[in-house]
Amino acid sequence: MKYMLLIWNRPGFVEELSEQERAALFGEVDEIMKELTESGELVGGAALADPSQARTVRLSGDRPEVTDGPFLESKEQFAGYLTVDCDSPQRAAEIAARWPDVRRGFGALEVRQLMDDAGTEM
């Protein structure tokens, strides 16, 4: 089963860390990514650009309107994702719980099962 782990964190938190803290944080990420690659569970993933670079498209009246930024009413912003292929939602949550943003209190990971082509997961 494939799961997307959506990474939500507080923009700017990395800049608040010391050089040593940043190295440790990214070292933890690298370790998890290496383990997932070696186990064959990693399907893919990517970090996203800073939220200030985002554009949001919403319906305004009868046509779409584009505005700068995400403008969400939240402390946390969508920062990136991992896609993993593992045996259960529990395993996907276990992977998410190891992510340093979660363990260090900088953010959260949302675990969502990917739908197959038939869409039977709805």
N, C-alpha and C positions, 0 to 999 in steps of 0.2 A: 504494500500500500504506500502511496506517495503522500507526503505531508509538506505543507509550506509552513515554515517558521518565520512569522513576520516580526521583525525587530523594531521595537518602539523604544526610543530613549529621548532624554532631554537634550535639545540642541545646545551645543557649546560645552558640554560636560568634559569632553576630551581636553579642551584648552585649559580647563581648571586643574588638570592633573600635572604633577611634576614629570620631568623627563623619565625618571625611574618608574613612576606609576603607569605612564603611557606604555613604556616598554613591557612591563609586566602584563598589562591588559592585552596588548596585541600579541604577546607571547602565548597567553591563554587561548586566544582565538586561533592562532596558528596551530596549537597543539590539538584542539578539538577538530579543526578542519583536516589535519593530517590523519587523526584517528578515523574520522568519517570516510575519508578517501580510502584508507587502507582496508576498512571493513566493507567498502562498496556501498555504504549507505548514502554518501553524498551524491546528489544529482546535479546541483548547481547552487548558485547564489550570487548576490551582488550587494554592495553598499550603494546608497543613493547620495546624490549631491546634496549640499546644504539646503534646508527648506526655503531659504530666501531665494533660491533659484526656481522654485516650483511655480506652476501656473495651475489655477483651478478653473474648470469649465462647469458652469451651472446654467440651467434654464432660467432666463429672465424674461418674463412675459411669454412670448411665443418663439423666442430664438435663444440660442446659446450665447452666454457672455463669458469672456475670459478675463480673469483678474490675476494679479500677481500674488504669489504666495499661497500657502495652504490655508491660512486663516482658520485653523481649527481651535475650538475652545478646549484646549488641552495643554498640559505641561509637556507631554510627550509627543513626538512626531515620528512618523514612519521613516525609519532610517535604512532599511535594507531587508534582505530575506535570505533564507536558506531553503533549498528543497531537498528533502531526504526521502529515501525509499527504505522503509523499515517494516517490521512485522506487526506493529500495533500502535495505537494512539498513545499507549503508556510509554513505549520506547521513544516516540517523538517528543513527548513531554519530558522524559528523562534527559534527552539531548538539550532541549530548551532550558531546563533547570541548571545545566552546567554552564550556560553562556555567561560570560563575565558581567554583562550589563545587568542580568538578573541577580546573580550572586552578590554583586557589589552595590545593588540598589540604584543603578543609574537608569533602569528601564524595565521593560517587560517583553516577553516573546509570546505572540499569539500562535497557537498551533491549529492549523486548518487542514483537513484532508482535501486533497485535490480530487475533483470529480473525474471519472473516466468518461469516455466518449458517450456512453449511454446515459449519463447523468443520474444514475440510480441512487446516488448519495443524498439527493435532495430531500 
